Amino acid sequence: MKKTILAVAALAGIVAAPAFAGDDMAGMTMSAAKPVVTKVAANAALTDAEVREVDVATGMVTLKHGALENVGMPPMTMAFKAKDGSMVKAVHEGDKVKVRVENVNGTLTIVKLEKQP
């Protein structure tokens, strides 16, 4: 009789599920549906920065920047490769800018740069 009850319970899905620490997977959906893409206003994706150094020969711009949320980087000063040479030629040390930095083929790259007044 015990074997029959266990077999019926297992078939009915009444089995112990593995326990997860805390609420690690709360709110997660495991469906195969397409991910939801949220459109962000153009300026919302830009970060305030100050140009500290420009190296036209290497195409690098050193920025003192705020948090770069999309690449998980806290505020700091760092040199980045510019997507194209026109960006490098358009800025000078001390300029206030808004930038979008993305990981392009493993290199953190300035993909958008707007000089501020």
Stockholm file with secondary structure:
# STOCKHOLM 1.0

chainA/1-117         MKKTILAVAALAGIVAAPAFAGDDMAGMTMSAAKPVVTKVAANAALTDAEVREVDVATGMVTLKHGALENVGMPPMTMAFKAKDGSMVKAVHEGDKVKVRVENVNGTLTIVKLEKQP
#=GR chainA/1-117 SS CHHHHHHHHHHTTCSCCCCCSTTTTTTCCCCCCCCCCCCCCGGGGCEEEEEEEEETTTTEEEEEECCBGGGTBCSEEEEEEESSHHHHHHCCTTCEEEEEEEEETTEEEEEEEEECC
#=GC SS_cons         CHHHHHHHHHHTTCSCCCCCSTTTTTTCCCCCCCCCCCCCCGGGGCEEEEEEEEETTTTEEEEEECCBGGGTBCSEEEEEEESSHHHHHHCCTTCEEEEEEEEETTEEEEEEEEECC
//
